Amino acid sequence: MKENYYTKSLNAHKLFAVYQTRHARVKQYLVEITFVKRHLYGTGRIVELGTGYARIMKALALTCASITSIDISADNYVKNLERNT
């Protein structure tokens, strides 16, 4: 696969490093995930586009019936499998 912006600049390893920081926007993002979780009742279906290393997917997995995740980066796909299987 031809290397693209997402593979080069937004790959799973870089995304993981960003979300390990204490940056204010990251904290807000986590609050948003909590908000979504409170409004899922175990029967909903989620499609996550641009999954990255599956941070959102993992956080929401137990609160919905199914999740489908899609990402253009092969590196993100591999990182996702490593972290979640």
N, C-alpha and C positions, 0 to 999 in steps of 0.2 A: 504494500500500500504506500502511495506517495505520502511523504511527511507533510502534514498541514499545520496550521496555526495551533490547533487544539493538541495535537500530538507533541509539538515542540514547546509550547508556552503554557498550556493548561493541562499537562499530563498529571496523572494520579499522584506521583511523588511530590510535585510542586503543590498541588491542591492540599494534600495531606499536611505538608509543612505549614501552609497558611492557616489551616484550621486548628493547629496546635498553638497558635498565638493567642494573646489575650486582647486583641484589637477590638475596639468598640463595635465595629460592624459585624464581626464574627459573633459577638455576644448577642446582638440584635437578631442575627440569623437563627441562632439557637432558640431564641424566644419565639420566632415565627414558626419554627418546627413544632414547638410545644403547643402553640395555638392550633395548628392543623391537627395535631394528635387529639386534642380535646374535642374536635368536631368530627372525628371518625368513629364509627360505632361497630367496627368489625365486619361490616358487610360491603363497604365501598371498594372500588377498584381504582388503583393509581397507575398513571403512566408518568414516568420520570424521564424527561429528555435531557441529555447532557449529564449523565449519571455521575461522571467523575469516578471516585473510588467508592461510591455507594453510601455516603454518609447519611443522606436523607432516606434512602431505601431501608437501610438498617434501622434507623430511628422509627420509621413508620410501619415496619413489617408486621408487628404484632397487633396493630390497630386497624387492619383492613383485611379484606378477603383475598386480594391478590395485588401484586405489583409487577409491572413490566418496566424494565429499564433499558434505555438505549443510549449508547455513546459512540462517537465516531472514532475515538482513539483506541487502538489495540492495547496500548499500555494501560489505559484506564480499565479496560475489560480484564486484563490479566491481574491487575492490582485488586480489582473487585473480587475476583475468584479467590485470590490468596487470602483476603481479609474475611471473606464471608462463607467459606466452605470448610 
